[in-house]
Amino acid sequence: MLELFGEFIGTFILILLGNGVVANVNLDKTHSNGAGWIVITFGWGMAVFVAVLATADLSGAHLNPAVTFGLAFSGLFEWAKVAPFIIAQMLGAMFGATCVYLFFQNHFKITTTAGTKKACFCTAPAIRDFKNNFFSELIGTFVLVLAVLMIALPQLEYESLGSAKVGMGSLGALPVALVVFAIGLSLGGTTGYAINPARDFAPRIVHTLLRFKNKDDNDWGYAWIPVIGPIIGAGLAALVYLFINSLA
């Protein structure tokens, strides 16, 4: 239960701060309205840093179903624990997205652009091209998960195979945050770089359930891309990781 709580609270922090910076930049009459893409990407990187730092010793700080799958595909995490971890991540993300709405509710009320409000919950493609959008999410997540696996590698000798705490140690918080920052700067402009099914799918559910004025369509026709793309990207990263280990 402590491990699952770690995933819940870690993903909550991730979405609270990550979607929070999107709301802070995009919603009307905040002090940082219009601050731009650099602030959003840096804010997301710092959200990862805080969330991993806070929960690494509880659960390994996966905070992302793609990371959990990547570790399982690599043989570093028990498949029996995958579903409970993902459920905890999804619930944490939903709670985080709800808190972002409550925190910024006065700004949601005065913002009239529906798409701007939805962006505070979930991602959308800059150019709607499902093949390219899928490829973007796959490649972005491939980079993330491969980096996570290689960063986690030095500590694996101290962890029993299949331990729930195989993942990010607290010393991995800054490297992973910088990886997410780099992905956002270099690859994030096509889809908004979900690279995390919980980051997109769970807040999209919250957006669907909430009732407020000037609300955009939930775009469930697109929602499979930031879920399936990252999972396949994680699988490919695991294959590369295993290949590297086979050569060592």
Buried (B, 14 or more C-beta within 10 A) or exposed (E): EEBBBBBBBBBBBBBBBBBBBBBBBBBBEBEBEEBEEEBBBBBBBBBBBBBBBBBBBBBBBBBBBBBBBBBBBBBBBBEEBBEBBBBBBBBBBBBBBBBBBEBBEEBBEEBEEBEBBBBBBBBBBBEEEEEBBBBBBBBBBBBBBBBBBBBBBEBBEEBEEBBBBBBBBEEBBBBBBBBBBBBBBEBBBBBBBBBBBBBBBBBBBBBBEBEEEEBBEBBEEBBEBBBBBBBBBBBBBBBBBEEEEEEE
